[in-house]
Amino acid sequence: MLYDDTSVSAIIKGLSGDSDVSHVTPDDASDFKEEYIIKLESMNEFLKTELDDKNNQIQSLQTILSQQQQLLLYKQQKIQNYLKKIQRLKNGGNGGNKITF
C-alpha cells in the first residue's frame, strides 16, 4: 500500500473540506475503505448487469440480421426463378407459342 491508514484518513478529511486532520483515526480510514469496497462491488454488479443486457441486445440483433439475410436470399431466389420463367416464355418455352412483350 502506498499510504498508511492515517494518511488515507487525512487525505479523505482534506478532500471533504475538513482541514483539521488531527482527530483522524485509522478506524476512519478503515470505515472509508469498507464503504468504498461496498460501492465498488455495487458498481461491479451494475456493470455486469449492463454487460449482460448489451450481450442480450447484440444476440437479438444478430438473430434479426440473420432472419433478414435469409429473407433477402429467399426473395432473390424467387426473383431469379421468375426471371428464368419469363425468359423461357420469351423463347417459346410455353408449348411452342412464343410470347412477345
N, C-alpha and C positions, 0 to 999 in steps of 0.2 A: 504494500500500500504506500502511496506517495505521501499521505498525510496521516498523522495520528488523530484519534478521536477528538481531542481538544482543539486541534487546528481546524478540523472539519466543522466543529461546533462554532468556532469563532467565525469561520467563513459564512456559515449559514446565518448566523445572527447579523453579521455585517451586511449580507445581501438583503436581509429582511428589514433593514433600516435601524436595527438596534445597535447603536455604536458602543454600548457598554458590554464588553465581552468578558468582563471579569467574573461574572456569575455563571458562565457556560460550563456545563459539566459533561463528562464523557457520556452520561446517560442521555443528554440532549442529542448528541450525535448518534447514539445507538437508536433512539426513537426515530430520528430523521431517516436513518438507513432503513429501518423496518418499514416506515411509510413509503419510502422511495421504492423499495423492493416490491411492496404491495402494488404500488402504482405501475411499476414496470410489468409485473405479472398481469395486471388488468389490461394494460396496453397490448401485451403479447397475445392475450386471449382475443381481444378485439381484432387485432391484425390477422390472427389465424382465421377468425370468422369471416373477415373481409376477403381474405385469400380464398377460402372455400367458396364463398359467394361468387367471386370472379371466375374461379375454375368452373363452377356450375354454369355460369353465363357463357363462358367460352365453349363448353361442351354443347350447350343448347344451340349456339350459333353455328358450331361445326355440323351439327345434325341438320339444321335448316339449310346450310350451304350444300351439304351432300344431297339433300332432297331436291333442291333447286337444280343442281347439276344433273341429277337423274332425270328430272322433268325436262330439262333442256335437251338432253340426249334423246329422250323419247320423242320429243317434238321434231328434232332434226331428222330422226329416222322416219317418222311419219311423212314429213315433207319430201324426203328423198324417195320414199315409196310412191307418193302421189306424182312426183315429177317423172318417175320411171313409167308409171301408168299412162301419164299424159303423152310421153314420148312414144310409147308403144301404139297408143291410139293415133297419134300423128303419122306414124309409119305404117299404118294399116293393120295393126295387130288386133283389130276387133272383128275378125272373120272376113277379112278381105276388103272391107269398106274403109277407105282412108278418110280420116276426118281432118278438115282444114279449119283453122281458127282465124 
